[in-house]
Amino acid sequence: MPQVILSAGPIARSRNGVIGKDGALPWRLKSDLAIFRAVTMGKPVIMGRKTWDSLPKKPLVGRTNIVLSRDGSFEPHGAVVCEDFSEAASIGREQAAEDGRDEVCVIGGASLFAMALGKARRLYLTEVDAEVEGDVTLAPIDESRWREVRRETYPASDVDQYGFTFRVLERA
Ligand SMILES: NC(=O)c1ccc[n+]([C@@H]2O[C@H](COP(=O)([O-])OP(=O)(O)OC[C@H]3O[C@@H](n4cnc5c(N)ncnc54)[C@H](OP(=O)(O)O)[C@@H]3O)[C@@H](O)[C@H]2O)c1
């Protein structure tokens, strides 16, 4: 049975740390959505209730969707609900092991990402090359504890509103 690691992300942030606006993403980045899909496919994903609400199509298909909420009456169709992060991480790890997967991804929003950072072995970060307005931001990340193992740069295009760099970091 493979060892299952917890990863923070994939998550995309602007130069000024913004990840969300009005309950949605503040940009159109088709190539980044394709990366998100490729990285997470087949793996359990853990998200906050507002991120769940923000998904245009739910659940994310081909992945066990685990949603964190303190609302005992919340019963989303197609997702497992947890009331605390440790429980969500345990369920994710068990499911990944059962499915022969080696990773659980914590896909946001801001507070879940912060909780995952302390426990994660890997970090998937898309750096969007823009300053944008928004109402959800990530706290700055201390990168001294991480080393970059992959970096891919994408220019702005017809399908990507801004240029961006997709980065993978692992615990130093
Ligand atoms: N750029 C990106 O890559 C990216 C990724 C993800 C999300 N986003 C954006 O970010 C925004 C949503 O993120 P957000 O940070 O506002 O919210 P969020 O983290 O997705 O959800 C917050 C909710 O999660 C639940 N929660 C959080 N911590 C908890 C804990 N310790 N125990 C139990 N439940 C807990 C609570 O739900 P209840 O209120 O139900 O109790 C809380 O209100 C949207 O705009 C979305 O589009 C962007």
The ligand as an SDF file (V2000), in Angstrom:
LIG
                    3D

 48 52  0  0  0  0  0  0  0  0999 V2000
   -7.5310   30.7190   -6.3950 N   0  0  0  0  0  0  0  0  0  0  0  0
   -7.7340   29.4740   -5.9710 C   0  0  0  0  0  0  0  0  0  0  0  0
   -6.9770   28.5630   -6.3240 O   0  0  0  0  0  0  0  0  0  0  0  0
   -8.8960   29.1820   -5.0540 C   0  0  0  0  0  0  0  0  0  0  0  0
   -8.9890   27.9410   -4.4320 C   0  0  0  0  0  0  0  0  0  0  0  0
  -10.0850   27.7120   -3.5530 C   0  0  0  0  0  0  0  0  0  0  0  0
  -11.0190   28.7240   -3.3500 C   0  0  0  0  0  0  0  0  0  0  0  0
  -10.8620   29.9070   -3.9970 N   0  0  0  0  0  0  0  0  0  0  0  0
  -11.8260   31.0030   -3.7860 C   0  0  0  0  0  0  0  0  0  0  0  0
  -11.8100   31.2970   -2.4020 O   0  0  0  0  0  0  0  0  0  0  0  0
  -13.1360   31.6560   -1.9690 C   0  0  0  0  0  0  0  0  0  0  0  0
  -13.6170   30.6790   -0.9010 C   0  0  0  0  0  0  0  0  0  0  0  0
  -12.5990   30.5270    0.0750 O   0  0  0  0  0  0  0  0  0  0  0  0
  -12.7480   31.0120    1.6010 P   0  0  0  0  0  0  0  0  0  0  0  0
  -11.3690   31.0470    2.1650 O   0  0  0  0  0  0  0  0  0  0  0  0
  -13.5860   32.2540    1.6240 O   0  0  0  0  0  0  0  0  0  0  0  0
  -13.6370   29.8730    2.2460 O   0  0  0  0  0  0  0  0  0  0  0  0
  -13.4050   28.2820    2.4280 P   0  0  0  0  0  0  0  0  0  0  0  0
  -12.1340   28.0390    3.1840 O   0  0  0  0  0  0  0  0  0  0  0  0
  -13.5750   27.5800    1.1410 O   0  0  0  0  0  0  0  0  0  0  0  0
  -14.6630   27.9210    3.3300 O   0  0  0  0  0  0  0  0  0  0  0  0
  -14.7840   28.4740    4.6190 C   0  0  0  0  0  0  0  0  0  0  0  0
  -15.7690   27.6130    5.3480 C   0  0  0  0  0  0  0  0  0  0  0  0
  -15.2020   26.3210    5.6100 O   0  0  0  0  0  0  0  0  0  0  0  0
  -15.6260   25.8600    6.8530 C   0  0  0  0  0  0  0  0  0  0  0  0
  -14.4660   25.7650    7.7420 N   0  0  0  0  0  0  0  0  0  0  0  0
  -13.3090   26.4760    7.6740 C   0  0  0  0  0  0  0  0  0  0  0  0
  -12.4550   26.0850    8.6560 N   0  0  0  0  0  0  0  0  0  0  0  0
  -13.0940   25.1180    9.3400 C   0  0  0  0  0  0  0  0  0  0  0  0
  -12.7260   24.3230   10.4520 C   0  0  0  0  0  0  0  0  0  0  0  0
  -11.5190   24.4470   11.0510 N   0  0  0  0  0  0  0  0  0  0  0  0
  -13.6120   23.4110   10.9080 N   0  0  0  0  0  0  0  0  0  0  0  0
  -14.8130   23.2530   10.3110 C   0  0  0  0  0  0  0  0  0  0  0  0
  -15.2040   23.9780    9.2440 N   0  0  0  0  0  0  0  0  0  0  0  0
  -14.3650   24.8950    8.7730 C   0  0  0  0  0  0  0  0  0  0  0  0
  -16.6570   26.8400    7.3640 C   0  0  0  0  0  0  0  0  0  0  0  0
  -17.8830   26.4350    6.7740 O   0  0  0  0  0  0  0  0  0  0  0  0
  -19.3320   26.7200    7.4380 P   0  0  0  0  0  0  0  0  0  0  0  0
  -19.5290   28.2100    7.2940 O   0  0  0  0  0  0  0  0  0  0  0  0
  -20.2810   25.9040    6.5990 O   0  0  0  0  0  0  0  0  0  0  0  0
  -19.2510   26.2660    8.8740 O   0  0  0  0  0  0  0  0  0  0  0  0
  -16.1680   28.1360    6.7170 C   0  0  0  0  0  0  0  0  0  0  0  0
  -17.1730   29.1340    6.6150 O   0  0  0  0  0  0  0  0  0  0  0  0
  -13.9870   31.6500   -3.2250 C   0  0  0  0  0  0  0  0  0  0  0  0
  -13.9590   32.9440   -3.7920 O   0  0  0  0  0  0  0  0  0  0  0  0
  -13.2470   30.6730   -4.1180 C   0  0  0  0  0  0  0  0  0  0  0  0
  -13.5230   30.9000   -5.4950 O   0  0  0  0  0  0  0  0  0  0  0  0
   -9.8350   30.1540   -4.8350 C   0  0  0  0  0  0  0  0  0  0  0  0
  1  2  1  0
  2  3  2  0
  2  4  1  0
  4  5  1  0
  4 48  2  0
  5  6  2  0
  6  7  1  0
  7  8  2  0
  8  9  1  0
  8 48  1  0
  9 10  1  0
  9 46  1  0
 10 11  1  0
 11 12  1  0
 11 44  1  0
 12 13  1  0
 13 14  1  0
 14 15  2  0
 14 16  1  0
 14 17  1  0
 17 18  1  0
 18 19  2  0
 18 20  1  0
 18 21  1  0
 21 22  1  0
 22 23  1  0
 23 24  1  0
 23 42  1  0
 24 25  1  0
 25 26  1  0
 25 36  1  0
 26 27  1  0
 26 35  1  0
 27 28  2  0
 28 29  1  0
 29 30  1  0
 29 35  2  0
 30 31  1  0
 30 32  2  0
 32 33  1  0
 33 34  2  0
 34 35  1  0
 36 37  1  0
 36 42  1  0
 37 38  1  0
 38 39  2  0
 38 40  1  0
 38 41  1  0
 42 43  1  0
 44 45  1  0
 44 46  1  0
 46 47  1  0
M  CHG  2   8   1  16  -1
M  END
$$$$
